[in-house]
């Protein structure tokens, strides 16, 4: 009978420990990634910025009555002229209803 060569291999316990470690690391990584993507989606202000650009254009073309207030999804947008005649810069304030997140900007444009 031929002599069998002994092959080095891991035991069943070592294989189970390695499997558990891999599953735990995968679970933690997936939770971290999920939280990062959720935070990114909640803090995305792209639609708000686009609407503010539209409102700026409407104001410059004199199609917007000031002071102006509107709601965009969960955002409350308010435009207030900083000068009494309404021709100067605008203070724009957008407030997220569910939290204290506020986006403030000032719109300046050259008068013709």
Backbone torsions as a table, in degrees:
resi	resn	phi	psi	omega
1	UNK	NA	138.3	-177.8
2	UNK	-75.0	146.9	178.9
3	UNK	-79.3	126.8	-179.7
4	UNK	-78.8	136.2	176.6
5	UNK	-78.6	140.2	179.6
6	UNK	-87.2	123.2	179.8
7	UNK	-101.2	131.6	177.4
8	UNK	-74.6	129.6	-179.7
9	UNK	-145.7	163.9	179.1
10	UNK	-87.9	156.0	179.3
11	UNK	-81.9	170.4	179.4
12	UNK	-63.1	-39.2	-179.9
13	UNK	-64.0	-42.9	178.5
14	UNK	-62.7	-40.5	179.1
15	UNK	-65.6	-40.6	179.4
16	UNK	-67.6	-40.5	178.4
17	UNK	-63.0	-44.2	179.4
18	UNK	-63.1	-40.6	178.7
19	UNK	-63.9	-43.9	179.3
20	UNK	-63.1	-42.9	178.3
21	UNK	-60.8	-43.6	179.7
22	UNK	-64.4	-41.8	179.5
23	UNK	-65.2	-42.6	179.7
24	UNK	-64.5	-44.5	178.8
25	UNK	-63.2	-42.3	177.7
26	UNK	-62.3	-42.1	179.3
27	UNK	-62.9	-44.7	179.2
28	UNK	-64.3	-44.2	179.9
29	UNK	-63.1	-39.5	-179.9
30	UNK	-68.8	-35.5	177.2
31	UNK	-67.6	-40.6	178.6
32	UNK	-64.2	-44.7	179.3
33	UNK	-63.8	-40.3	178.1
34	UNK	-62.4	-44.0	178.9
35	UNK	-64.6	-39.2	178.9
36	UNK	-64.5	-44.4	-179.7
37	UNK	-67.8	-37.1	178.4
38	UNK	-66.1	-43.1	178.2
39	UNK	-64.7	-38.9	178.6
40	UNK	-63.9	-41.7	-180.0
41	UNK	-68.2	-37.2	-178.8
42	UNK	-72.6	-29.5	-177.6
43	UNK	-95.3	8.8	-179.7
44	UNK	-75.8	116.4	-178.6
45	UNK	-108.8	19.8	-178.5
46	UNK	-60.5	-48.1	177.6
47	UNK	-61.4	-36.0	178.0
48	UNK	-64.6	-46.9	179.8
49	UNK	-61.4	-39.9	178.3
50	UNK	-62.8	-42.7	179.3
51	UNK	-66.4	-36.4	177.6
52	UNK	-64.8	-36.1	175.7
53	UNK	-66.2	-39.0	176.9
54	UNK	-63.7	-42.9	179.5
55	UNK	-65.6	-36.3	176.4
56	UNK	-63.4	-43.2	178.4
57	UNK	-63.5	-43.4	179.1
58	UNK	-62.5	-37.3	178.0
59	UNK	-68.3	-41.8	-179.5
60	UNK	-65.4	-32.6	179.5
61	UNK	-92.3	11.1	176.0
62	UNK	57.3	40.0	176.7
63	UNK	-109.0	11.2	-175.4
64	UNK	-126.6	128.7	179.1
65	UNK	-88.2	130.2	-179.1
66	UNK	-106.3	148.6	-7.4
67	UNK	-69.4	152.4	-174.4
68	UNK	-122.7	137.8	177.3
69	UNK	-136.8	134.6	177.2
70	UNK	-153.2	167.1	176.6
71	UNK	-117.8	136.8	178.0
72	UNK	-128.1	96.6	-175.9
73	UNK	64.0	-118.0	179.0
74	UNK	-94.6	6.1	-177.8
75	UNK	-101.1	140.0	170.5
76	UNK	-108.1	118.4	-176.3
77	UNK	-107.5	131.6	178.7
78	UNK	-130.2	129.3	174.9
79	UNK	-115.2	125.6	-178.5
80	UNK	-130.8	129.4	176.2
81	UNK	-70.3	142.2	-178.8
82	UNK	-84.9	-15.2	177.4
83	UNK	-116.5	152.4	-175.5
84	UNK	-64.2	-33.2	-177.6
85	UNK	-76.8	-8.2	177.2
86	UNK	77.2	7.7	-176.5
87	UNK	-98.9	-12.5	-176.1
88	UNK	-85.1	-157.5	179.8
89	UNK	-68.2	157.6	178.7
90	UNK	-107.6	141.0	170.1
91	UNK	-98.0	122.0	-178.7
92	UNK	-113.1	127.2	-179.3
93	UNK	-129.7	126.1	177.0
94	UNK	-120.5	124.6	-176.5
95	UNK	-116.0	128.4	175.7
96	UNK	-81.8	123.4	-172.2
97	UNK	-62.0	-41.5	-173.2
98	UNK	-76.6	-15.9	-177.2
99	UNK	-142.1	-171.5	179.4
100	UNK	-97.6	20.0	-178.6
101	UNK	-73.3	122.0	-178.9
102	UNK	-125.0	133.8	173.6
103	UNK	-112.3	120.7	-179.5
104	UNK	-122.9	135.9	174.3
105	UNK	-150.5	161.1	179.6
106	UNK	-118.6	131.8	-178.5
107	UNK	-104.2	118.7	176.5
108	UNK	-113.8	138.0	174.8
109	UNK	-146.7	153.1	-179.3
110	UNK	-77.2	133.5	177.8
111	UNK	-84.4	145.0	178.5
112	UNK	-97.5	NA	NA
